[in-house]
Amino acid sequence: MARDGFVPQVLSSSMRSLAGGVPAAPLGTIFALGTDGGYAVPPREFRLYFGRSRDDVHVPIGVDDERVSRRHGVFEYDGQQWRVSNWGQLPIEFPGEGLLLHGQQRAVAPGYTPMFIGSRKDRPHLLEVHVVRAHTGKSTERQHSRTVPPKAYPLSSDEKLVLTALAQRYLRQERYPQPLSWRQVAEELNSGPDERLWSPRTVAYIVGVVRERLSMAPEPVEGIRIEDGIGEPVGNTLNHNLIQALLRSATLAPADLRRLGSTLDDDPAAPV
């Protein structure tokens, strides 16, 4: 579709979400949607405003919340990609806990991106964004193809046991999880079915070996070495970043808790 055939436009009131896709539009078109309306613009010089004041923005969001600025932010096309700027006092939160603070700007990735204004505790306002990207033409075939498993990191049996204990708060889906300390991991392993005697030093050594190996992998994991510029407390942050990488790659999963002698209430079979 030619860009000239698609003009900036208000989104239909029947559109409730962008998560399931967007109408046909030129490559690079941005769709933005809040609970009180939305707007779409093809890739061109344009300022797409969002915020509390219906009369001053294209996408109203948080219209009854005075914490949201009248013009909280703007999307602008720089000739290659869309960028979002935060003009409001409240940060804009992105997936993965990334925050865009007042006065900051960042690129908007192609595809679907949910953004939140306000704290999660106080029911934040959702701003859905979808930038049209190229389609492969094989979407129908891929709906019924076999699932491609994530690329897990290779771990020895001992490494997986130690890391499962280290990450058990994450695997149990506790709120605000943190890695266990070396001492706690050793105590956990010594109370389990394994008859070996584990020490905090041994645990620290095994985790250190894994961090070093994954930091030097062909696709290295970032933020797991002191050299990466991690601030204090170093160990906790390094281990948190390591655990996140292991969870995202499905190297660790809740079923691994059985290695610690834990029982799981639910263990649904994963469809493939």
C-alpha positions as CSV (number, residue, x, y, z in Angstrom):
1,M,0.0,0.0,0.0
2,A,1.4,3.4,-0.9
3,R,2.0,5.9,1.9
4,D,-0.1,8.5,0.0
5,G,-3.1,6.2,0.3
6,F,-2.9,6.2,4.1
7,V,-3.3,9.5,5.9
8,P,-3.1,10.3,9.7
9,Q,-6.4,9.2,11.1
10,V,-8.4,8.6,14.3
11,L,-8.8,5.0,15.1
12,S,-12.3,3.4,15.0
13,S,-14.1,3.4,18.4
14,S,-14.6,-0.4,17.8
15,M,-10.8,-1.0,18.2
16,R,-10.3,-2.2,21.7
17,S,-6.7,-3.4,21.6
18,L,-3.7,-3.4,19.3
19,A,-2.3,-6.7,20.8
20,G,-4.0,-8.8,18.2
21,G,-2.8,-6.8,15.2
22,V,-3.7,-3.7,13.3
23,P,-5.5,-2.9,10.0
24,A,-3.6,-2.9,6.7
25,A,-1.2,0.0,6.6
26,P,2.2,1.0,5.1
27,L,5.4,-0.3,6.6
28,G,6.4,1.9,9.5
29,T,2.9,3.2,10.3
30,I,2.4,3.9,14.0
31,F,-0.8,3.0,15.8
32,A,-1.3,4.4,19.3
33,L,-4.3,3.5,21.5
34,G,-5.5,4.4,25.0
35,T,-8.8,3.6,26.7
36,D,-10.3,6.9,25.4
37,G,-9.3,6.6,21.8
38,G,-6.4,6.2,19.4
39,Y,-4.6,7.5,16.3
40,A,-2.6,6.2,13.4
41,V,0.1,7.9,11.3
42,P,2.1,6.6,8.4
43,P,5.9,7.2,8.5
44,R,6.2,10.9,7.8
45,E,7.1,14.2,9.6
46,F,4.4,14.3,12.3
47,R,4.0,14.9,16.1
48,L,1.6,12.5,17.6
49,Y,0.8,13.7,21.1
50,F,-0.7,11.8,24.0
51,G,-1.7,12.9,27.5
52,R,-4.6,13.9,29.8
53,S,-6.1,16.9,27.8
54,R,-8.4,15.7,25.1
55,D,-8.2,19.0,23.3
56,D,-4.4,19.1,23.1
57,V,-3.5,15.5,22.1
58,H,-4.3,12.9,19.5
59,V,-4.4,10.0,22.1
60,P,-6.1,10.9,25.4
61,I,-4.8,8.8,28.3
62,G,-5.4,9.2,32.0
63,V,-8.0,11.9,31.4
64,D,-9.3,11.7,35.0
65,D,-5.8,11.4,36.6
66,E,-4.1,14.7,37.5
67,R,-0.8,12.9,37.9
68,V,-0.7,12.5,34.1
69,S,0.4,15.7,32.2
70,R,-1.9,17.4,29.8
71,R,0.6,16.6,27.1
72,H,2.5,13.8,28.6
73,G,4.6,12.8,25.6
74,V,5.0,12.7,21.9
75,F,5.9,10.3,19.1
76,E,8.0,11.7,16.3
77,Y,9.3,10.1,13.1
78,D,13.0,10.8,12.5
79,G,13.1,9.6,8.9
80,Q,14.0,6.0,9.8
81,Q,12.0,5.1,12.9
82,W,9.5,6.5,15.4
83,R,10.8,7.8,18.7
84,V,8.9,8.6,21.9
85,S,9.7,11.5,24.3
86,N,8.4,11.9,27.8
87,W,7.4,15.4,28.6
88,G,5.5,14.5,31.8
89,Q,6.6,14.2,35.4
90,L,5.6,10.5,35.7
91,P,7.9,8.0,34.0
92,I,6.7,5.8,31.2
93,E,7.3,2.1,31.9
94,F,8.2,-0.3,29.1
95,P,8.2,-4.2,29.2
96,G,11.1,-5.5,31.1
97,E,10.8,-2.7,33.7
98,G,12.5,-0.1,31.5
99,L,11.7,3.4,32.5
100,L,11.6,6.5,30.3
101,L,12.0,9.5,32.6
102,H,11.0,13.1,32.2
103,G,13.0,14.7,29.3
104,Q,14.2,11.4,27.9
105,Q,13.6,9.9,24.5
106,R,13.9,6.4,23.0
107,A,13.2,4.5,19.8
108,V,9.9,2.6,19.5
109,A,10.6,-1.0,18.4
110,P,8.6,-2.4,15.4
111,G,5.6,-4.5,16.4
112,Y,3.5,-4.3,19.5
113,T,4.7,-2.4,22.6
114,P,2.6,-1.8,25.8
115,M,3.6,1.3,27.7
116,F,2.4,2.3,31.2
117,I,2.0,5.7,32.8
118,G,1.8,5.6,36.6
119,S,2.9,3.0,39.2
120,R,1.7,-0.6,39.0
121,K,0.3,-0.2,42.5
122,D,-2.1,2.6,41.5
123,R,-3.5,0.9,38.4
124,P,-1.3,2.5,35.7
125,H,-2.7,3.8,32.4
126,L,-2.0,1.6,29.4
127,L,-0.9,3.1,26.1
128,E,-0.7,0.5,23.4
129,V,1.6,1.1,20.4
130,H,2.1,-0.9,17.3
131,V,4.5,0.0,14.5
132,V,3.8,-1.9,11.3
133,R,6.7,-4.1,10.3
134,A,7.3,-6.3,7.2
135,H,5.3,-9.6,7.0
136,T,6.9,-12.8,5.8
137,G,3.8,-14.0,4.0
138,K,4.0,-17.3,5.8
139,S,1.9,-16.4,8.8
140,T,-0.8,-19.0,8.0
141,E,1.7,-21.8,7.7
142,R,3.5,-20.8,10.9
143,Q,0.3,-20.9,12.9
144,H,0.3,-24.7,12.5
145,S,4.0,-25.5,12.5
146,R,5.8,-27.2,15.3
147,T,6.9,-24.8,18.1
148,V,10.6,-23.9,18.0
149,P,12.0,-24.4,21.5
150,P,14.0,-21.5,23.1
151,K,17.7,-21.8,22.9
152,A,18.7,-22.9,26.4
153,Y,22.2,-22.5,27.8
154,P,24.0,-25.7,28.4
155,L,24.5,-26.5,32.1
156,S,26.0,-29.5,33.9
157,S,23.8,-31.4,36.4
158,D,25.6,-29.7,39.3
159,E,25.3,-26.2,37.8
160,K,21.6,-26.7,37.2
161,L,21.1,-27.9,40.8
162,V,22.9,-24.9,42.3
163,L,21.2,-22.4,40.0
164,T,17.8,-23.8,40.7
165,A,18.4,-23.3,44.4
166,L,19.7,-19.8,43.7
167,A,16.7,-18.9,41.6
168,Q,14.0,-20.7,43.5
169,R,12.2,-17.5,44.6
170,Y,11.8,-16.6,40.9
171,L,10.7,-20.1,40.0
172,R,8.1,-20.0,42.8
173,Q,6.8,-16.7,41.4
174,E,7.2,-14.8,44.6
175,R,6.6,-11.1,44.6
176,Y,9.8,-9.1,44.2
177,P,12.1,-12.1,44.1
178,Q,15.8,-11.9,44.9
179,P,18.6,-14.5,44.5
180,L,19.4,-16.5,47.6
181,S,22.7,-15.8,49.3
182,W,25.6,-18.3,49.0
183,R,24.9,-19.5,52.5
184,Q,21.2,-20.0,51.9
185,V,21.9,-21.9,48.7
186,A,24.3,-24.2,50.5
187,E,21.8,-24.8,53.4
188,E,19.1,-25.5,50.9
189,L,21.2,-28.1,49.1
190,N,22.4,-29.7,52.3
191,S,18.8,-30.2,53.4
192,G,17.8,-31.9,50.2
193,P,18.1,-35.5,48.9
194,D,21.7,-35.0,47.7
195,E,24.1,-36.5,50.2
196,R,27.0,-34.3,49.3
197,L,28.1,-31.5,51.7
198,W,27.8,-28.1,50.0
199,S,29.6,-25.0,51.2
200,P,29.0,-21.4,50.3
201,R,32.4,-21.2,48.7
202,T,31.5,-24.2,46.4
203,V,28.2,-22.6,45.5
204,A,29.9,-19.2,44.7
205,Y,32.5,-20.9,42.6
206,I,30.0,-22.9,40.5
207,V,27.8,-19.8,39.8
208,G,30.9,-17.8,39.0
209,V,32.0,-20.3,36.4
210,V,28.6,-20.1,34.8
211,R,28.6,-16.3,34.7
212,E,32.0,-16.2,33.2
213,R,31.1,-18.8,30.5
214,L,27.8,-17.1,29.5
215,S,29.5,-13.7,29.4
216,M,31.9,-15.1,26.8
217,A,29.3,-17.0,24.8
218,P,28.8,-16.3,21.0
219,E,25.7,-14.3,22.1
220,P,27.0,-13.1,25.5
221,V,24.7,-12.4,28.4
222,E,25.2,-8.8,29.6
223,G,25.3,-7.6,33.1
224,I,26.7,-10.7,34.8
225,R,30.3,-9.6,35.3
226,I,31.8,-6.9,37.5
227,E,33.5,-5.5,34.4
228,D,30.0,-4.7,33.1
229,G,29.9,-1.7,35.4
230,I,27.3,-3.1,37.8
231,G,26.9,-1.1,41.0
232,E,26.6,-2.3,44.6
233,P,25.5,-4.8,45.8
234,V,27.5,-6.4,43.0
235,G,26.8,-10.1,43.7
236,N,23.0,-9.7,44.1
237,T,22.7,-7.7,40.8
238,L,24.9,-10.0,38.8
239,N,23.0,-13.1,40.0
240,H,19.7,-11.4,39.3
241,N,20.7,-10.6,35.7
242,L,22.0,-14.2,35.3
243,I,18.7,-15.6,36.6
244,Q,16.7,-13.4,34.3
245,A,18.7,-14.7,31.3
246,L,18.2,-18.3,32.4
247,L,14.4,-17.8,32.8
248,R,14.0,-16.0,29.4
249,S,15.8,-18.8,27.6
250,A,13.8,-21.5,29.5
251,T,17.1,-22.9,30.8
252,L,15.4,-22.9,34.2
253,A,11.8,-23.7,34.6
254,P,9.4,-24.4,37.6
255,A,9.7,-28.1,37.0
256,D,13.4,-27.9,38.0
257,L,12.3,-27.3,41.6
258,R,11.9,-31.0,41.9
259,R,15.7,-31.2,41.9
260,L,15.4,-29.6,45.4
261,G,12.9,-32.2,46.5
262,S,10.0,-29.7,46.1
263,T,6.6,-30.7,45.0
264,L,4.6,-28.7,42.4
265,D,0.8,-28.5,42.5
266,D,0.5,-28.0,38.8
267,D,2.7,-29.4,36.1
268,P,0.7,-29.0,32.8
269,A,2.2,-30.6,29.8
270,A,3.6,-27.9,27.4
271,P,2.0,-28.1,23.9
272,V,4.5,-28.3,21.0
